[in-house]
Each structure stands twice: as structure tokens, then as C-alpha cells.
């Protein structure tokens, strides 16, 4: 007779985690990549330089407050993005929701693409 715990061993060993090959940024300054779905649409208060890479939108962690916020290399942020968030994921979710209404896709830049001028 086979005991229950003996039948579970092969099952447990078959569930191996796949390595996560996605490169994740773990810094306090995370630049975002904005891509317009339809270039003819208005971008609102965000200038077109954000799409060419001349001006970058960042999510910045401020250690003094322990909060995340948005910053542009140059220019003024729209009022909707002038908020503080308790996590990067919450800030990213807010950015995706805001820019989705403007037909703009938001992704986090990879380490190789990150060449910011924000100080």
C-alpha cells in the first residue's frame, strides 16, 4: 500500500520554477518609455519630446519621505501626475491608467535603454 505522502513527492518535484529572464530595474530613478498608439492624437500637456527620448518621464523614489513620484527631465508635469505613491507598482498603475486615456502605452525602460539626464 502506498501512503499519501509518498505519492506527492514526484508531483512536487515536477513543479520547478522557471528562471525569470526579465531584467528588472531596482533603482530609485526608473525612466519610463511612452509610445503613442496613434501619432495623430493630441498628447495633452506632455510634449512630443517624451516620445523621441529628448525628454524622459521618471518615477523617482524619495528616501526622505519613502514615497514614489513622477518627474520630467524638462518641463512641468500634468496635474494628474503630481501625486505621491507608496509603491512603484501603484505609481506605474496610475501612469498606465492616465496615459491609456490618451492612447499612449507606458513601459519601464530596460537597463540598456536608460540614459537619462535627470539630476
CORRA-V263183 format. One record per residue. RES is the residue in one letter. SS is DSSP state (H for helix, E for strand, C for the rest). PSI is psi in whole degrees, -180 to 180 (999 if undefined). D_FIRST is the distance of its C-alpha to the first C-alpha in Angstrom with 2 decimals. Layout:
res=RES ss=SS psi=PSI d_first=D_FIRST
res=RES ss=SS psi=PSI d_first=D_FIRST
This chain:
res=X ss=C psi=137 d_first=0.00
res=X ss=C psi=132 d_first=3.82
res=X ss=C psi=157 d_first=6.54
res=X ss=H psi=-45 d_first=9.72
res=X ss=H psi=-28 d_first=11.93
res=X ss=H psi=-29 d_first=10.26
res=X ss=H psi=-17 d_first=10.91
res=X ss=H psi=-22 d_first=14.40
res=X ss=H psi=-49 d_first=15.73
res=X ss=H psi=-34 d_first=16.81
res=X ss=H psi=-44 d_first=18.26
res=X ss=H psi=-42 d_first=20.26
res=X ss=H psi=-20 d_first=21.62
res=X ss=H psi=-13 d_first=22.87
res=X ss=C psi=78 d_first=25.21
res=X ss=C psi=140 d_first=27.95
res=X ss=C psi=137 d_first=31.31
res=X ss=C psi=144 d_first=34.17
res=X ss=C psi=142 d_first=37.24
res=X ss=C psi=107 d_first=40.02
res=X ss=C psi=-6 d_first=42.92
res=X ss=C psi=131 d_first=45.36
res=X ss=C psi=127 d_first=48.10
res=X ss=C psi=139 d_first=48.63
res=X ss=C psi=136 d_first=51.80
res=X ss=C psi=12 d_first=51.45
res=X ss=C psi=178 d_first=55.14
res=X ss=C psi=-10 d_first=57.43
res=X ss=E psi=107 d_first=59.45
res=X ss=E psi=105 d_first=57.57
res=X ss=E psi=148 d_first=59.82
res=X ss=E psi=153 d_first=59.01
res=X ss=E psi=124 d_first=59.73
res=X ss=E psi=132 d_first=61.38
res=X ss=E psi=122 d_first=61.59
res=X ss=E psi=133 d_first=63.73
res=X ss=C psi=-38 d_first=62.26
res=X ss=C psi=106 d_first=65.79
res=X ss=C psi=-16 d_first=68.56
res=X ss=C psi=-16 d_first=71.17
res=X ss=C psi=152 d_first=69.70
res=X ss=C psi=143 d_first=71.30
res=X ss=C psi=0 d_first=69.45
res=X ss=C psi=-135 d_first=71.06
res=X ss=C psi=-10 d_first=71.94
res=X ss=C psi=124 d_first=69.81
res=X ss=C psi=160 d_first=72.09
res=X ss=C psi=-16 d_first=71.37
res=X ss=H psi=-23 d_first=71.25
res=X ss=H psi=-30 d_first=67.67
res=X ss=H psi=-23 d_first=66.58
res=X ss=H psi=-12 d_first=68.48
res=X ss=C psi=-2 d_first=67.21
res=X ss=C psi=-24 d_first=70.63
res=X ss=C psi=128 d_first=69.44
res=X ss=C psi=144 d_first=65.84
res=X ss=E psi=132 d_first=63.98
res=X ss=E psi=153 d_first=61.83
res=X ss=E psi=119 d_first=59.39
res=X ss=E psi=136 d_first=60.38
res=X ss=E psi=125 d_first=58.63
res=X ss=E psi=114 d_first=61.16
res=X ss=C psi=-29 d_first=59.91
res=X ss=C psi=-43 d_first=62.66
res=X ss=C psi=-20 d_first=61.38
res=X ss=C psi=22 d_first=57.75
res=X ss=E psi=156 d_first=58.24
res=X ss=E psi=144 d_first=58.19
res=X ss=E psi=168 d_first=61.23
res=X ss=E psi=147 d_first=62.81
res=X ss=E psi=146 d_first=65.70
res=X ss=E psi=148 d_first=67.82
res=X ss=C psi=-44 d_first=69.54
res=X ss=C psi=141 d_first=72.79
res=X ss=C psi=-174 d_first=73.84
res=X ss=C psi=138 d_first=72.80
res=X ss=C psi=147 d_first=69.43
res=X ss=C psi=151 d_first=69.30
res=X ss=H psi=-37 d_first=69.15
res=X ss=H psi=-28 d_first=65.64
res=X ss=H psi=1 d_first=64.29
res=X ss=C psi=59 d_first=66.06
res=X ss=C psi=170 d_first=63.13
res=X ss=E psi=147 d_first=60.77
res=X ss=E psi=151 d_first=56.98
res=X ss=C psi=-13 d_first=54.36
res=X ss=C psi=157 d_first=52.16
res=X ss=H psi=-39 d_first=52.71
res=X ss=H psi=-40 d_first=50.30
res=X ss=H psi=-41 d_first=52.42
res=X ss=H psi=-43 d_first=55.60
res=X ss=H psi=-40 d_first=54.19
res=X ss=H psi=-42 d_first=53.05
res=X ss=H psi=-44 d_first=56.57
res=X ss=H psi=-44 d_first=58.17
res=X ss=H psi=-42 d_first=56.09
res=X ss=H psi=-46 d_first=56.98
res=X ss=H psi=-49 d_first=60.66
res=X ss=H psi=-23 d_first=61.09
res=X ss=H psi=-36 d_first=59.11
res=X ss=C psi=-21 d_first=61.96
res=X ss=C psi=14 d_first=64.36
res=X ss=C psi=45 d_first=62.39
res=X ss=E psi=130 d_first=61.47
res=X ss=E psi=141 d_first=58.08
res=X ss=E psi=129 d_first=57.16
res=X ss=E psi=161 d_first=54.89
res=X ss=E psi=133 d_first=54.62
res=X ss=C psi=147 d_first=56.37
res=X ss=C psi=168 d_first=54.39
res=X ss=C psi=-36 d_first=55.49
res=X ss=C psi=-31 d_first=57.32
res=X ss=C psi=-18 d_first=59.38
res=X ss=C psi=106 d_first=60.35
res=X ss=C psi=76 d_first=63.99
res=X ss=C psi=160 d_first=65.39
res=X ss=C psi=10 d_first=68.84
res=X ss=C psi=137 d_first=67.97
res=X ss=C psi=999 d_first=68.88
